[in-house]
């Protein structure tokens, strides 16, 4: 059993947390009915739909698209800004969605998991470490394409004697997004990769605005933090990273975030999903090739804030183009790790779980 507050309820709480008070406004896109199909049956249907559209010609696509419920309707995109998922906004600002014939509107959301699972948004992006566990526990979301690599690291005080994860045995790691969420899921993989028992570490929820003070007071000895948040503290010598999904060789090529659809929407509108992913893929390639302009667009649209030079420096460390085969391999590794940790409680094998959560739609 994991230390401190990490309980089964903590993990499963990802599925239903914060449903009260979400208050997401309806935005006029196609509302899909919840499917009554069993997860395995629904996964098979989604996989079949994705496989069919992957092989379509352009003419076949257009004919099939006209028969979909979402044809001619507004597509609700869940996006709250940020550098990491900036290509979602870029698809709108630079006309990539429009080029595919899509009418896309951005919807703010409090929780990607709740917004996708409830159908309040049709598509959104977030950490694999955030979405994977709820998806295996029945939340209706299907991952379709990677967004980028990198974005978080395990930080300690620069003055600390801690140099590696094994130095944290018996010590406490702070988690700005709370117990059982992405910061913990990512951190456990650091320790596992290094052969350190995840049960030998204590875990503590610490709010982002208090995480540096918690390190300085000795309340925690390390914290998994967004690189963008940590940047000024690294620059002034307060913090240093000892492990990172952004720069470490064993993590830096893995996708951090993925684009996901409400599963019912994806099942009913696979051509629409393909068009969106194709547009997003083009936006991602543009961002990769034009990082300075990309960052400028994010700031101009208030999709990013803070120091623009910092954002550009970080963008230069991220890869916004990750192919589906790399994403699938990473998902296999992550699912394997999460099953080992008990984060994923399903007794299904890795291939079955993968089919239930991942359905790439591009050829």
N, C-alpha and C positions, 0 to 999 in steps of 0.2 A: 504493500500500500504506500502511496506517495506521501511525503511529509507535509506537515502543516495542514492547510485548508484544502488540499487537493483531494477531493473525494469524487466518487462516482457522480454525485449530484452536481458537483462543480462542472464536470465535463458535460453531462447531459443538459445542464442549464443553458448551454449554448443554443439548444434547439428552441426553447420557448421563452427565453429571457426578453424582457422589455417589450412584450407585445402590448401591454397597456401603455397608453400615452404615445404611441407611435405617431398617430395623427397625420399620416401621409395623405395628401389631397389627391382625389381622383383627377386624372388629366386627360380623359377622353379616349384612351387607346382601347383596343380590344380587351375586354375582361374575359378570362378563360375560366371555365368551371374546373373545380378540383377533380382530378381523376380518381376513380374508385379502384383502379387497377392496383394489384400488389406490386411492390417495388421491383421485383424481378421481371414481371410482365411489362411494366412501364418502361424499364430499362431496355428490354428487348425491342419494344416499339420505337423508342427513341433511337437506338442503335440502327435499326432497320431504316428509319427515316433519314438519318444522317448518311448512311451508306448509299442510299438511293440518290440523294441529291449530290453527293460527291462525284458521281459518275455522269451527271447530266450535262448535255451540251447547253450552250447559251440559249438556243431556241427552246429546248425542252424546259429549261429553268423558267423562262418567261411565261410559257403556257401553264406550267404547274403553279407558278406564283399567283396567277390570276384566280386560282381556285382556293387560295388559302384565306382563312378568316382575317388575317392581318393585312391583306392586300388593300391598299388605298387608305389605311388607317395610320394614325400616329403611333410611333413606337416609343414607349417610355423607357428612357435610359436613366438609370440611377447613377448619379455622379455628383460628388460633393467637392470636387476640386482635388488639388494635390499634384505634385510632380510625378509620382510613381505611375498613376493611371491617367496621366495627362493626354495620352493619345485618344482617350475617349472623347475629351473635349475638342481635340484637334480635328477629329473626324467631322465635327459639326462646323467649326470655324473655317476649315479649309475645303469644305464641300465634298468630302469623300463619301459621306452617307447620301448626299443628294445625287452624286454621280451614279449611285446604285438604284436611284429611284425611291429612296427611303425618306420619309418625313419623320425626323427624330426630335424629340423634345427632352430636355434635361429635367430630372426630378430630384430634388433633395431628399435624403433619407437619413433616418437615425441609425438604422441597422441594415446592412446589406442582406444578411441572412433572412431577417423577417420580411423585408421588402420583396426579395425574390421569392421566398417560399409562399407568401400570401398572394403573389401575382400583382402587387401594387406597382411593381416595375417589371418590365419584360426582360431586361438585360442590365447587368451591372458588373463591376469588377471588384475584387478584394483579394486578400491574402489566401493562398492555399491553406495556410495554417488556421485561418478563420473559417473557411467554407467547408473543408473536407469532412470534419467530424459531424456537423449538422447534416450534410448530405448523406452520410452513411446512417444517420439516425432518422431518416424519413423526411427531412426538409426537401421540398421540391425544387431543387436547383441542379442544373447540369452544366459542367464545365466544358467549354468549347474551344478555347484558344488561350495561349499564354500572353501576358501583358509585358513583362519585363523581368530582369534579374535584380537582385540586391535590394537593400534599403534599411536593414536593421543589423545591429551589432551588439555584442555583450561588452559593456563598458565597466571599468573600475576607476577609482581615483588614480590620477597619475602618481601620487605619492605612495600608493599602496604597494605592498610587497607581492601582491598577487600577479602572477605572470601567465598562468594557464588554468584551464578548467579544473584540473586536479587540486589546485590550491584552494578551491572553493568547497572542498569536502567539509561538511559540518558547518558551513557558513550559509548566509542567506542571500538569495537572488531576488531582486525587486522586479515586479511585473506591472508596468504602467497600464496595461489593458486588462489586468485582473487574472485571478486564478482560472485555469482551464481555457484560456484564450490564446491568441496567436503568439504573444511574447513567450509564454511558457512552452507551447508546442515547439517553437523554433529553438528555444534554449535547451530543451531536453535532447534535441538532436545534436547540439554541440557536445554535450556531455557523453552521449551514446557513441558518437564518432570517436571520441577520445578515450573510450573504454572506462569512463567514470560512471558508477552506478547513480542513476537519477534519484534514487531514494536516499543517497548520502548527502543530498543538498536540501536546504530548507527554501521554501518559496513564500513570497509575501507580496500581496497587492499593494502597490504604491502609486498614487496619482502622478501623472506626468509633471504637474507643476511643483511637486514636492520631491521628485526622485533624486535630484542632485543634493538637496539638503539631507535626504535620508542617507545618502552615501557619506556625506560629510559628517553626519552625527554618529555614524557607525551602526545605524538601525539595519542597514543592508550593506553588503560588501561588493555587490555587482548588480547590474541591471541591464536588461535587454531593451534597447532604446532605438527609436528611429534615428538614422544617421543625420537627417536634416535637423532634428531637434538637438542632437548632441554636438553638431558641428561647431558652434561658437565656444562650447566648453572644451572641446578638443583644441581649438585654435588658441585659447587663452591658457592652456596647460592644466586645466582642471581634471579632464577625463582622458582616458586612452582605451582603445579597444583591445581585448584579448582574444576575441573570436568574432567572426563576421560572415553573414551570408552574402555580403557585398564584395569582399576582397579575398576571402580564403579560398584556396584552390579547390577544396572539396565541396564548396557550396556556390561559388560565384557564377557557375554556368547554369544553375538550376533556376527555373522561373520562381519568382516570389509570389506574384499575383496572376490571376487568371480572369478572363471574361467568362461570365456564366449567365445562363438563361433560366427563367422559370421553366421547369420541366414540361408542364402542360403546354405552355406557349411554344416551346421548341418542338414538341411532338406534333402539334397542329400546324406549325409554320416553319418547316425546315428550310424552305427556300429563302424566306425572310431572314432567318438566322444566318444562312450562308452569306447572303448579301451584306448583312451587318458585319460579320466576321471578316469578309473580304475587304470591306471599307476600313475596318479597324486595322487590319494587317497593313494596308497601304499607308494609313496614318502613322502606324508604328515605324514603318520603314522611313517615312519622311522625317519623323522625329529623330531617328537614329542618324540620318544623313545630314540633318540641319539643326543641331542641338541648340545653338545660340538663338536661332529664330524661333525654335520650339519654346524655349524658356520665355522669350519675349511675348509670345502669344498667350502663354499661361498667365503672365503678369497683366497683360493688357485686358484680359477677360476676368481678372480677379479669381483665377483658378489656382493661383499660387501667391504666396505672400512672403514677407521677410526680405532677406538680402538676395538680390538677383544673381550676384556673383557666386554665392554659396549654392544656389539652386543649379547653376550651370556647372559648377565643379562636380556636384553630385550626379547630375545628368550624364556627365562624361564618364562616370564610373559604372553607369547602368547600361545594360544591353536591352534595347526595346524590341529587338527582333529575336524571338525564340521559337524554333520550329516545333511542330507537333510531336515528332519522334523524341526530341529532347524532353519535352513536357511529359510525355507518357512515361519515359524512363524515370524521371524525377518523381512522378506520382506513385510509381511502383515502389520506389525506395521509401517515400514518405509513408505510404500505407503500411509497408512492412514494419517500419519503425513504430508507427502509432499502434499497430496491433501488439507489438512487443511491450509498449508502455502501458497498454490497457486503455489508451485514449479511444481507440476504435474497439468496441466490444463485440462486433459482429464475428461470428464463427465462420463466415464465408471466406474462401481463399482470396488471395490478392487479385487474381484475374477477375473474379466475380464482382468484387468491390469496385475495381477499376471500371468495369462495364456499367456499373450502377451510377457512377459519378462523372464519367468522362466520355464525351462523344464529339470528337473533332469533325468539323463539317467541310473543311477544305480538302481538295484532292491532294 
